[in-house]
Amino acid sequence: MSIKVAIVIPAYREALYIEKTLRSIEKSVQFANQSVPTPPVVIVVNNPATISRKFLKENQMLVRFLEDSKPLYSFEIHILDYTDPGIKFGVGQARKIGLEYAMVKWLHDPQDRLVCLDADTTVNAQYIAALYQNLDDISGFTIDCHHPTDREEMIFYELFLRYVPYGLQQAKSPFGFIAIGSAMGCTVEAYKKIGGMPAKSATEDFHFLNKLRKLAPIRVLSDAKVYPSDRKSFRVTLGTGAFLKSTGKNLEYAMQKLVIPTPEEYKRLQKVIESLQDFYATDSLLHLFEQINDVTSYQHLRERGIVEKLHKIKDGCTDMVTYFKRIMEIFDGLETIRLLRYYMQDRQPLTLGQFLTWCQQLHDPTAHIHSTDPLQMLHAYRQK
């Protein structure tokens, strides 16, 4: 398969990090040793329109530094200067600008691939070659992501990132993927079908993959890995940097702000998903929820408008396969998280020890000895 690939990196005050990122890409290009084409890299240097003059000058100096650095690398670097007057919607808009520039400039085949990376995220040696991996029926994809493990808060955060999608997979949810902006991509065809990258200042990665999953399963590119930095961030309200910022109070407090279901809640979710599917062959959705003793989930879905929409979908479908696929349109990844958050409303505040117990139970329900070592547990989940 002959495809083209482009890598897009948003950059906002990244002078301390981006050189290391570009060097890691260069090492990966050299490791590929011409076994695959060398992809161009688009760097969108951006900032808010309300940025201070000091930070604006810092960002504009980054543009000049990157221009001067081009001869150091064997891959094409295209720098898009969006520093003045700046952009309105943050990283999502910056990604969107770079991705759509790449489509116009290079990627004209429907199966060509758009790849998102961050300016403070390095890649492994196999990264470039893996971007060209031959996958059938590919639309969206993710890349394995390893955070530094020398700080307790990073261990717990990545464990959270892996625990939640693994639980969703166990519940038979189609939305069990890890959403990190520096570790995702899609084909040109899929990008156009979903209407492009959401121009959001946070959670753009989740919403992007959420839409892609409605087209086809999210694949994982084998062998490729990315390594995000472990710095605190004041730029967005969600994500790795925002989590690290919130640990300033204490780690347990930061974990309590996340949506972390229990293993039992994942089993409850699985029964809900099965009931939504079984509705195709019966007349009463409420009766199905009564059979699983979970009328409260039914009430939540009715209040969210899911029940009414499900009736309309069922009436319009002529076969079960189409019905199952269309369920994802209304009970998608966002609605799934909303239901899981609903389950959490009367729960006591989470403790770190409790979270590790849940991780152990989900990973291996038959284990008699529960690990109290978060790093050991993280390694077990990475093997998943």
C-alpha positions as CSV (number, residue, x, y, z in Angstrom):
1,M,0.0,0.0,0.0
2,S,1.5,3.3,-1.1
3,I,0.2,6.1,1.2
4,K,1.4,9.4,2.4
5,V,1.6,10.6,6.0
6,A,2.0,14.0,7.6
7,I,2.7,14.8,11.3
8,V,1.1,17.9,12.8
9,I,2.4,19.5,16.0
10,P,0.8,22.5,17.7
11,A,3.3,24.7,19.6
12,Y,2.6,27.3,22.2
13,R,5.6,28.6,24.1
14,E,7.5,25.3,23.5
15,A,11.1,26.5,23.1
16,L,12.3,24.3,26.0
17,Y,10.7,21.1,24.6
18,I,10.3,21.1,20.8
19,E,13.9,20.6,19.9
20,K,14.0,17.3,21.8
21,T,10.8,16.2,20.0
22,L,12.2,17.0,16.6
23,R,15.4,15.1,17.4
24,S,13.4,12.1,18.4
25,I,11.6,12.2,15.0
26,E,14.9,12.5,13.3
27,K,16.2,9.4,15.1
28,S,13.1,7.5,14.1
29,V,13.5,8.6,10.4
30,Q,17.1,7.3,10.5
31,F,15.9,4.0,12.1
32,A,13.4,3.5,9.3
33,N,16.4,3.7,7.0
34,Q,14.3,4.5,3.8
35,S,12.1,1.5,4.3
36,V,9.2,3.9,4.2
37,P,8.8,7.5,2.9
38,T,9.8,10.3,5.2
39,P,6.7,12.3,6.3
40,P,6.7,16.1,6.5
41,V,6.1,17.8,9.8
42,V,3.8,20.8,10.2
43,I,4.3,22.9,13.2
44,V,1.5,25.4,14.1
45,V,3.0,28.0,16.3
46,N,0.0,29.6,18.0
47,N,-1.2,31.5,21.0
48,P,-4.4,33.2,22.3
49,A,-5.2,36.7,20.9
50,T,-5.1,37.9,24.5
51,I,-1.5,36.8,25.2
52,S,0.9,39.2,26.9
53,R,3.5,41.0,24.8
54,K,6.3,39.1,26.6
55,F,4.9,35.7,25.7
56,L,4.0,36.8,22.2
57,K,7.6,37.8,21.5
58,E,8.7,34.5,23.0
59,N,6.4,32.6,20.6
60,Q,7.6,34.7,17.6
61,M,11.2,33.9,18.6
62,L,10.2,30.2,18.5
63,V,9.1,30.7,14.9
64,R,12.5,32.1,13.9
65,F,14.3,29.4,15.9
66,L,12.4,26.7,14.0
67,E,13.0,28.3,10.6
68,D,16.8,28.4,11.4
69,S,16.7,24.8,12.6
70,K,15.3,23.3,9.3
71,P,18.7,22.3,7.9
72,L,19.4,20.2,10.9
73,Y,16.7,17.6,10.0
74,S,16.3,15.2,7.1
75,F,12.5,15.7,7.0
76,E,10.5,18.6,5.7
77,I,9.4,21.1,8.4
78,H,6.6,23.5,7.6
79,I,6.0,26.3,10.1
80,L,2.7,28.0,10.2
81,D,2.8,31.3,12.2
82,Y,-0.5,31.9,14.0
83,T,1.0,34.2,16.7
84,D,-0.5,37.5,15.6
85,P,-3.4,38.1,16.0
86,G,-3.5,34.6,17.5
87,I,-6.3,32.0,17.6
88,K,-9.5,31.7,19.6
89,F,-10.0,28.0,20.4
90,G,-6.6,26.8,21.5
91,V,-5.0,23.5,20.8
92,G,-8.0,22.0,18.9
93,Q,-8.0,24.9,16.5
94,A,-4.2,24.7,16.1
95,R,-4.4,21.0,15.3
96,K,-7.2,21.7,12.8
97,I,-5.2,24.3,11.0
98,G,-2.2,22.0,10.6
99,L,-4.2,18.9,9.6
100,E,-6.1,20.8,6.9
101,Y,-2.9,22.5,5.6
102,A,-1.4,19.0,5.3
103,M,-4.4,17.7,3.3
104,V,-4.2,20.6,0.9
105,K,-0.4,20.4,0.6
106,W,0.3,16.7,0.3
107,L,-2.5,14.3,1.3
108,H,-4.9,13.8,-1.6
109,D,-5.6,10.1,-1.4
110,P,-8.5,9.0,0.8
111,Q,-6.2,6.6,2.7
112,D,-3.4,9.0,3.3
113,R,-2.8,9.5,7.1
114,L,-2.9,12.5,9.3
115,V,-1.0,12.1,12.6
116,C,-1.2,14.3,15.7
117,L,1.8,14.8,18.0
118,D,2.6,17.4,20.7
119,A,5.7,19.6,20.9
120,D,6.7,18.2,24.3
121,T,6.3,14.6,23.3
122,T,9.1,12.4,22.0
123,V,8.7,9.3,19.9
124,N,10.4,5.9,19.8
125,A,12.7,4.6,17.1
126,Q,9.9,2.5,15.5
127,Y,7.5,5.4,15.3
128,I,7.9,6.6,11.7
129,A,7.8,3.1,10.2
130,A,4.7,2.2,12.2
131,L,2.8,5.2,10.8
132,Y,2.8,3.4,7.5
133,Q,1.6,0.1,9.0
134,N,-0.8,-1.8,6.7
135,L,-4.2,-2.0,8.5
136,D,-7.4,-3.2,6.9
137,D,-10.5,-1.0,7.3
138,I,-8.6,1.8,9.1
139,S,-10.2,5.1,9.9
140,G,-8.9,6.3,13.2
141,F,-6.0,5.1,15.2
142,T,-4.1,5.6,18.4
143,I,-0.5,5.1,19.4
144,D,0.8,3.6,22.7
145,C,1.6,6.3,25.2
146,H,4.1,6.0,28.0
147,H,4.4,8.7,30.6
148,P,7.5,9.1,32.9
149,T,7.3,6.8,35.9
150,D,9.6,8.6,38.3
151,R,6.8,10.5,39.9
152,E,3.9,8.9,41.8
153,E,1.3,11.3,40.3
154,M,2.3,10.3,36.8
155,I,2.1,6.6,37.6
156,F,-1.4,7.0,38.9
157,Y,-2.5,9.2,36.0
158,E,-1.4,6.8,33.3
159,L,-2.9,4.0,35.3
160,F,-6.2,5.9,35.2
161,L,-5.8,6.4,31.5
162,R,-5.4,2.7,30.9
163,Y,-7.9,1.5,33.6
164,V,-10.9,3.4,32.2
165,P,-10.7,2.2,28.5
166,Y,-9.9,-1.3,29.6
167,G,-13.0,-1.3,31.8
168,L,-15.0,0.0,28.8
169,Q,-13.7,-2.9,26.7
170,Q,-14.7,-5.4,29.4
171,A,-18.2,-3.9,29.4
172,K,-18.3,-4.4,25.6
173,S,-18.4,-0.7,24.9
174,P,-17.2,0.3,21.5
175,F,-15.6,3.4,23.0
176,G,-12.8,1.8,24.9
177,F,-9.8,3.8,23.6
178,I,-7.2,6.0,25.2
179,A,-7.7,9.6,24.0
180,I,-4.5,11.6,24.1
181,G,-3.9,14.4,21.5
182,S,-0.2,13.5,21.0
183,A,-1.1,9.9,20.2
184,M,-3.8,9.7,17.6
185,G,-4.6,10.1,13.9
186,C,-6.9,9.1,11.0
187,T,-7.2,8.7,7.3
188,V,-8.0,11.7,5.1
189,E,-11.3,10.1,4.1
190,A,-12.3,9.6,7.8
191,Y,-11.3,13.2,8.7
192,K,-13.6,14.6,6.0
193,K,-16.5,12.3,6.9
194,I,-16.5,13.5,10.6
195,G,-16.2,17.1,9.7
196,G,-12.6,17.6,10.9
197,M,-10.9,18.2,14.2
198,P,-13.1,20.0,16.8
199,A,-11.8,23.5,17.4
200,K,-11.7,23.3,21.1
201,S,-9.3,24.4,23.8
202,A,-9.5,21.0,25.6
203,T,-10.9,17.5,25.1
204,E,-10.6,17.9,21.4
205,D,-8.8,14.5,21.3
206,F,-11.7,12.7,23.0
207,H,-14.3,14.2,20.8
208,F,-12.2,13.6,17.7
209,L,-11.8,9.9,18.4
210,N,-15.4,9.6,19.6
211,K,-16.6,10.7,16.1
212,L,-14.1,8.5,14.4
213,R,-15.3,5.4,16.3
214,K,-18.7,5.8,14.8
215,L,-17.2,5.1,11.4
216,A,-15.1,2.1,12.3
217,P,-13.1,0.6,15.2
218,I,-10.2,2.6,16.5
219,R,-6.9,0.7,15.7
220,V,-3.7,0.8,17.6
221,L,-0.5,1.2,15.6
222,S,1.8,-1.6,16.9
223,D,5.4,-0.9,17.8
224,A,5.0,2.9,17.8
225,K,5.2,4.7,21.2
226,V,5.1,8.3,22.3
227,Y,6.5,9.8,25.5
228,P,4.7,12.9,26.8
229,S,6.4,15.2,29.2
230,D,5.4,15.4,32.9
231,R,5.1,19.2,33.2
232,K,2.3,21.1,34.9
233,S,0.0,23.1,32.6
234,F,-2.1,26.2,33.3
235,R,-3.4,26.3,29.7
236,V,-6.3,23.9,29.7
237,T,-8.6,22.5,32.4
238,L,-8.2,18.8,31.4
239,G,-5.4,16.5,30.4
240,T,-2.0,15.5,31.8
241,G,-0.8,19.0,32.5
242,A,-4.0,20.1,34.2
243,F,-4.0,16.9,36.3
244,L,-0.5,17.6,37.5
245,K,-1.4,21.1,38.4
246,S,-4.4,19.8,40.5
247,T,-2.0,17.5,42.4
248,G,-0.7,20.7,44.1
249,K,-3.4,20.2,46.7
250,N,-2.7,16.4,46.9
251,L,-2.8,13.4,44.7
252,E,-5.9,11.9,46.2
253,Y,-7.8,15.1,45.6
254,A,-6.8,15.2,42.0
255,M,-7.8,11.5,41.5
256,Q,-11.2,12.2,43.0
257,K,-11.9,14.8,40.3
258,L,-11.6,12.1,37.6
259,V,-14.4,9.8,36.3
260,I,-13.2,6.4,37.7
261,P,-15.8,3.7,37.7
262,T,-15.7,0.6,39.9
263,P,-15.5,-2.9,38.4
264,E,-19.1,-3.4,39.4
265,E,-20.1,-0.3,37.6
266,Y,-18.5,-1.6,34.4
267,K,-20.6,-4.8,34.8
268,R,-23.6,-2.6,35.3
269,L,-22.7,-0.7,32.1
270,Q,-22.3,-4.0,30.2
271,K,-25.9,-5.0,31.1
272,V,-27.2,-1.6,30.0
273,I,-25.4,-2.0,26.6
274,E,-26.8,-5.5,26.2
275,S,-30.3,-4.2,27.0
276,L,-30.0,-1.4,24.4
277,Q,-29.1,-4.1,21.8
278,D,-31.8,-6.5,22.9
279,F,-34.4,-3.8,22.4
280,Y,-34.3,-4.5,18.7
281,A,-36.1,-7.9,19.2
282,T,-38.7,-6.8,21.8
283,D,-41.3,-4.1,22.4
284,S,-40.4,-2.6,25.8
285,L,-37.1,-1.2,26.8
286,L,-38.3,-0.5,30.3
287,H,-39.1,-4.2,30.7
288,L,-35.5,-5.1,29.8
289,F,-34.2,-2.8,32.4
290,E,-36.6,-4.2,35.0
291,Q,-35.2,-7.6,34.2
292,I,-31.7,-6.5,35.1
293,N,-33.0,-4.6,38.2
294,D,-31.7,-1.2,36.9
295,V,-34.6,1.1,36.3
296,T,-32.5,4.0,37.6
297,S,-30.2,3.7,34.5
298,Y,-33.3,3.6,32.3
299,Q,-34.6,6.8,34.0
300,H,-31.2,8.5,33.4
301,L,-31.2,7.5,29.7
302,R,-34.8,8.7,29.4
303,E,-34.0,12.1,30.9
304,R,-31.0,12.4,28.5
305,G,-33.4,11.8,25.6
306,I,-31.6,8.5,24.7
307,V,-34.8,6.3,25.1
308,E,-36.8,8.5,22.7
309,K,-34.0,8.5,20.1
310,L,-33.6,4.7,20.4
311,H,-37.3,4.2,19.6
312,K,-36.9,6.3,16.4
313,I,-33.7,4.4,15.4
314,K,-35.4,1.1,15.9
315,D,-38.4,2.1,13.8
316,G,-36.1,3.2,11.0
317,C,-33.8,0.1,10.9
318,T,-34.5,-3.0,8.8
319,D,-31.8,-5.2,10.2
320,M,-30.0,-5.8,13.5
321,V,-26.5,-4.9,12.2
322,T,-27.6,-1.5,11.2
323,Y,-29.5,-1.0,14.5
324,F,-26.4,-2.0,16.5
325,K,-24.3,0.5,14.6
326,R,-26.8,3.3,15.0
327,I,-26.9,2.8,18.7
328,M,-23.4,4.4,18.8
329,E,-24.9,7.6,17.3
330,I,-26.9,8.3,20.4
331,F,-25.2,6.3,23.2
332,D,-21.7,7.3,22.2
333,G,-18.5,7.7,24.3
334,L,-19.7,11.0,25.8
335,E,-23.0,9.6,26.9
336,T,-21.3,6.5,28.3
337,I,-19.1,8.7,30.5
338,R,-22.2,10.7,31.6
339,L,-23.9,7.5,32.7
340,L,-20.8,6.4,34.6
341,R,-20.6,9.8,36.2
342,Y,-24.2,9.4,37.2
343,Y,-23.3,6.1,39.0
344,M,-20.7,8.0,41.0
345,Q,-23.0,10.7,42.4
346,D,-23.6,9.0,45.8
347,R,-20.2,7.4,46.2
348,Q,-17.8,8.2,49.0
349,P,-14.6,10.1,48.0
350,L,-12.1,7.8,46.3
351,T,-8.8,6.8,48.0
352,L,-5.6,5.8,46.3
353,G,-5.7,2.3,47.9
354,Q,-9.3,1.8,46.8
355,F,-8.3,2.7,43.2
356,L,-5.5,0.2,43.2
357,T,-7.9,-2.5,44.5
358,W,-10.2,-1.8,41.6
359,C,-7.4,-1.9,39.1
360,Q,-6.4,-5.4,40.5
361,Q,-10.0,-6.6,40.4
362,L,-10.5,-5.5,36.9
363,H,-7.2,-6.8,35.7
364,D,-7.4,-10.2,37.4
365,P,-10.7,-10.9,39.4
366,T,-9.3,-14.3,40.5
367,A,-6.2,-12.9,42.2
368,H,-6.1,-13.6,46.0
369,I,-3.3,-11.1,46.7
370,H,-3.8,-7.5,45.7
371,S,-0.8,-5.4,44.6
372,T,-0.2,-2.2,46.5
373,D,2.5,-1.1,44.2
374,P,1.1,1.3,41.6
375,L,4.1,1.0,39.3
376,Q,3.8,-2.8,39.2
377,M,0.1,-2.4,38.4
378,L,0.8,0.1,35.7
379,H,3.3,-2.4,34.0
380,A,0.5,-5.0,34.2
381,Y,-1.9,-2.7,32.4
382,R,0.7,-1.7,29.8
383,Q,1.0,-5.4,28.9
384,K,-2.7,-5.3,28.1
